[in-house]
Amino acid sequence: MDHLQNVLSYFDQQQPLCAEHDRIPKDLYREFGVKAGLRDETGKGVLAGLTNISDIRAFQYVDGVKHPADGQLLYRGYDVKDLINGSRGSRFAFEEAGYLLLFGQLPTPEQLEQFCAVLGECRTMPTNFTRDVIMKAPSHDIMNSMARSVLTLASYDPKAADLDTANVLRQSIQLAGIFPMLAVYSYHAYNHYEKDASMYIHRPDPSLSTAENFLRMLRPDMQYTPLEARVLDVALLLHAEHGGGNNSTFTTRVVTSSGTDTYSAMAAALCSLKGPRHGGANLMVMHMMQNIRDNLHDLEDDEELEAYLKKLLHGEAFDRKGLIYGMGHAVYSLSDPREVVFKGYVEQLAHEKGRDKDLSLYTRIEHMAPQLIAQERKIFKGVSPNVDFYSGFVYEMLGIPMELYTPLFAVARVMGWSAHRIEELLSANKIIRPAYKSLGGTHDYIPRSQRA
């Protein structure tokens, strides 16, 4: 920004014009029947497409009446709880889910082995890419670094713009293999050049799972426990896909519908995911939890904790937004199935790491917050903790730095993005172009010499 010092005052001077001419009153959305954020007043998303890939269920109908229900997340019709329970005692739960999302069916042991082998072979980047691209402009914003790297990878692909399904599949699996490297290497470059820490670049092991390789590349000694790898594997599976309507997946489909290449579509998805309203939610949970620790005299005093949670809801503490982060979801009502299944692994890891007191704080907030929110707000559906409430805590216990929380989300979600991209290319064949109603009216042109 140094080169803009001479003109910075101009931007401050002009910004009121943007506020005057670009702010649309909320009541006009109701007047014209426009669904703000493509959601109705109860938060339900506007139907914008069809998909075979995944489904989110949060309600049930009894005698034709809609009732809140415990949430379900289905990948190609299979409950994620069953996918996780069915993979107990084995590795590659995330990879098995990836195969299911991409190809529409559960793999046989032989098919899974072949898929993992191919993914392992794809864990390689062009010669000197780490040096010439990732380390050239290190940034604390790892998502920006990843997006830049993904776009640059197109320059190394002679078939970058080829939309044949086999080619798009090849690009998708290659990117799924490379994403952990882009995330971890970008972090190490930032950690070395910006924070003056030691630099080490570990090569991935083709025989290891995505979760194992992530921990191997991140840690100086490349070591991890089986439980650590399993918990991260489960976390990746739970974040791999979440219906076609989430912001980054919808971005993937919108950009794909224009006929652009895979690298551009995935870079756009990354840029969407990095927003704090989407992929950055677990970071807000972590900051909120630290704020609670800093302001409570006795973390085990339920009355003091409840009083502070009320302050959060009243906008009197933390960021003063009136939110308890990690509570509630745009779709789920009584429960987020990802949080329900993840909680058991959180407890195991907390016990192994000696973090039972911290877990107790999370658990007490999990029980208190929905009741307090229900007392304070009009609730159309139930309020329950979402997966973000615990995921940041897990990543912290795994020694994963905060700068990598959202990139780790991308490492998982690239499987879902890829599946939706392929489905969009094969099924829709029409550019996504919604309508906007203009409120600008008409004006007669005023010659320059006559303008005040």
N, C-alpha and C positions, 0 to 999 in steps of 0.2 A: 504493500500500500504506500510505501514511501514515495513512489513516483507520482502519486496522485495528491500529494500534500497541497499543491497550489490550487486545486479545484474542489477539495473536499467540502468547502463551504457551499458550493453550488448545489450539491446533493441535499444538504440540510435545508437550503432555501426552497428547493423544488418539491420536496416530499409532501408538503401540504396540498399541492395540486393533485397528487395521486390519491390522498385521503379524501379529497373533495369529490373527485370524479369516478373513483373506482369502488367506493363502498356502497353496497346495495342493502337496503333495509330488509331485515329478516321477514317482515310481514308480507313483503312482495312474493316471497317464495310460496307462502300459503295462498295468497291471492291467485297466483297463476298455476297452482298445483305442481310446482317444481319440487322435486325431492332433493333437498340439500344433502350433498354427499352421497346422492343416490340411495338415500334411506328414507323411510316414512317416519312419522312422529314417534313410533314405538321403537325405532332403531332397526327395523327389518329392512334388509337390502332389496332394492328393485331388481326384478328378474331381468338379467341382461344376456343370458346365454345358457347353453346346455353343455353338460360334461358327463363323461363316464368315470372320471378320475377319482373324485372324492366327494364325500357328503358330510355335512354337519347337521346333527339332529339335536334339538334343544327342547322340543315340545312333543306332546302326544295328544291324540284326540280321543275323548271318551264320550260316546253318544253324540258325536258331531261337535263337541265343545273342546276348544283348544286349552290345554293345561301345560304349565311348565313341567319339565321332566329332567332327569339327570342326562347330561350331555353324552353324545356319541360322536366319535370321529371315525369315519370309514374310509379306508383306502381301497378303491376298486371293489367296494362292498364288504371288505374285511375290517372288523373292529380292530383299532390299533392296540387295544388291550390284549386281544387274542394274538396279534403279531408279536407282542412283547413276551407274553406268557409262553407262547410256542417256541420262542428262541432261547429260553432259559438253558443255561449250561453250554451255550454255543456262542460263537463270535459272529460278526457280520449281520446283526439284526438290521442295522441301517441299510446295508447293501441289499438284503433281501427285500426290504420295503422299496428300495430304489428300483429293483428289478420289477416288482409288482406294479409300481406307478408307471414305469416306462412301457412295459409289455402287456399289462393287463391280466396277468395270472401269476400265481405263486410258482417259484422255480422249484424244480426237482433238485436234489443235492448236487447232481452233475451240472445242471444249468447254473446254479448259484456259484459253484466252483469256477466254472468257465467265466461267468460275469465278473467275479472278483479278480480273476487273473487278467482279464481285459482291462478292468479298472486300474489294476496295479501297473500294467504296462503303460497306461495313460498318465501315470504320475511322473511325467517328465516334461520339461519346457525346452524351447529352442536354445541353442548354444549361446551362452553368455547373457541370457535374458534377465537373470537375477541381477547381474552386474549392470547391464546397459539400460534396463528399464526400471526395475524395482528400486535399486539403490541410487538412481540418478536424482530423484526428487522425493526424498522421504518425507512423510507427513504423519502427524498424530492422527489424522483421519484415515484410518486403514481402509474404510469403504471407498473413499475417493481413489486411493492408491490401487485398489482392486479393480475398480471400474476402468481406470486408465490402462491398467495392464491388460484387461480383457479386450478393450478396443485395439490395443497395440498388437495383440496376438493375431488379429485378423490379417495384419500385414505379412505374417509368416504362413498363412494358409492360402495356397493357390486356388482352392475351391471355396473361398470364404462366402461367396454369394450364392452358391449352389443350394437350391431348396429341395433337392431330391431327399426323400425320407431317410435313406441310408446315410447320406452325407450329414444331414442335420442330427441324426442319431450319433454319428461318429463325433461331431463337434460337441454335442451335449455331454457325452460320456468323457471325452477328453477334458472338458471344462470341469466336470464333477471331480475328476482325478486331480486337476491342477488347483482348484479353489483352496484346499487346505494349505498348499504351498504358497499361493499368492497371499493369503492371510498372514501366515506365520512369518514368512520372509519379509513382508512389508512391515510387520511389527518389529522384527529384529533390526531392520534398517533404521526405522524411527528410533528405536531404543538405543542404537549405537550412535547415530549422527546427531540426534536431537537431545538425548538424555545422557550421552557420554558413557554408556554402559558397554560391556563387552559384546563382541560380535561373534556369533557362531551360526553356521548354516549346515544343518543336518539333512542328508538325503533321505527321502522316504524309502521304506522297505516295501517292495511290491507284494510281499506275502502277508503284510499286516492289514488290518481293517482301517477304515477312515479315522475312527476314533483313536486307535492305537498310534497311527502315524501322526495325528495331530499332536498328541502328547509327546511322542518321540521327537518331533521336530522342534517343539516349543521348549523343552527342558534341556538344560546344559548337559545333564548326564544321560538323557534319552530313556530314563527309567520311569516305570509306572506300575501300579498294582493291578491285578485282575479286576478288582472292584471299581477302581478309577476308570478303567477302560470300558467296563460294562455300563457304568452310569452315563458316561459320555456317549456311548453307543445308543443307549435308550433316548437320551436327550436329542440326538441327531434324528432318530426315527420320529420322535414326536413333533419335530419342527420341519420335517421334510415336505409337508403338504398341509394345506388347510382350506380346501374349497376354492373354487374359481373366483370368488368375490373379494378376497383380500387384496389390498392395494397393490402389492408388488406382482402378484400373479395376474391381476387384471391389467396391469401395466404391460406385462409380458405379452398378453393376448392382444392388447391394443396395438402395440408396436409390431408384433408379428403380423397382424392383419394388413399392415401396409406393404408387406412383401419384403421387408428388410432382412438382413442377415442375422445369424444366430448371435454373433458377438455384440451387435448393436442391441438386440433384444435383451441379452443377459446384462449388459452394462446399464440399460434403462431400469431393469428390475433391481439391480444393486442400488441405483440412485433412489429408487422408491423405498426400498427396505431400510435405508439408513435414517429415514426420518424418525424423530422421537415419538411420533404418533403410531409408528408401526414397529420397526425392528429394535428401536431404542428403549422400549418400555421397561425391560429388566434393569437398565441402568438407573432409571428413575426410582425403582424399588430400592436399589442398593443405596442411592443417595438419601432416600427417605429413611431407611433403616439406620443409617449412620447418624442422621439428624435426631432420630428418636433416642439412640444411645447417648448422644451428646447432651440431651436435655432432660433425661430422667435421672433422678437421684438414686432410685432403686429399681432396677430393671425387672425385679421379681414382684413388684407391688402392682397388683391388678388395677387398683383404684387410680393410681398415678398414671398407668398406661392408658386406661380408658379415658381419663381426663385429657391426656395429650392427643389421643386419636380424635376426640371431639374438637380440639383446637385445629387439627388438620382439616377436618370437615368444614369448620367455620371460616377457613382461610386465615387463621391467626398464627400459623406456624409453617415451617419449611418454606415452600415456594409460594405459599398463600394462594394457591389455585383451588383450594377446597376439595382436594382429592386425596384418597388413600390409594396409592399406586399398587397395582397388582390385584385390585379388587374389581370384579365385574368384567363383563365381556360384551362385545357388540351383538353376539349371536347366542351364546350359551345362557341358560337361565339358572337352574338349580346347581349345576356343577360343570366345570371344565374337565372333560375326561383325561386330558393331558396332565393336568395338575393331580388328579386322583391317582393315576397310575404312577406318576413321577414321585409322589410323596413318599412311597415306600423306599425308593432308592435314595432319596434325600436323607431319610432317617438312618439307613445303613451307612452312608458315607459320613454323616455327622458323627455317628458313634465311632467309626474308625478314626476320624480326625480329631476326636476329643472336643467336638463343638456342640455338645448336647445342650448347654445353656443357651447358645444362640438359636438352636432349633426350637427350644422352649419358647423363646420370644416370638419367633415366627408363628408358631402354632397358636399361641394365645391371641396374637393379632388376627390370625385366620378365623378364630372363633368370634372375637369381639366385633371386628369391623363390619361384617354384613348386618349384624343387629343394629349397630349405630347408624349405618347408612340408611337402613329401612326406617329408622325413627326420624331421620332428618329429611329424606327425599321421597318424592313420589316415585314408586318403583313399578314399572310395567311388568317386570319379570323378576326372578330371583337374583340376588347378588351373591357371588361366590368368588373365591380366589381363582385367578387364572394361572396359566403355566409360568408366566413371567414373575409371579410372586416368589417362586422358589428357584428358578433357573439361574438367576444371578448369584444366589447363595451357593449353589452347586459349583458354578464356575469359579467363584472365589475359593472354595475349598479345594478345587483342583489346581489352584495356583495360576489360573488363567487371568491375565491382566484385563482390566475393564475395556481397554482399547480394542480387545478382540471379542467382546460379547456379541456385538451385532455382526461382525464378519463370520463368527461361528454359526450364527443363524443362517447366513448366506451359504455356508458350506453345506448345510442341511437342505435348505430350500431350493437349491439349484436342481435337485431331482424333480421336485414338483413343477418348477418353472419349465423344465425341459419337457415334461409330459404334457403340460398345457400347450406349449408351443407346437409340438407335433400334432396334437389334437386339433388345434386351430388351423394349421396348414392343411390337414387332411379333411376337415369337416366344414369349416365355415366358408372359406373362399370369398369373403366379402370384407371390405375395410370397415372397421368399427368407427362410426362417425355419429355421435349423438347430436341432438339439436339443442341450441341455446336461443332463448327468446331475447331479442334486443330491447333495451329500455332507453336507448340513446336518442330516439326521436330524430328530427331533421332540423338542419340549420342552414340559413343562407350564408353564402361565402362572404367574408368581410375582407376587402383589400388590405394589404399590409399597412398602408399609409393611414388607414382609418382605425386601426386597432389601438385601444387604450393601453 
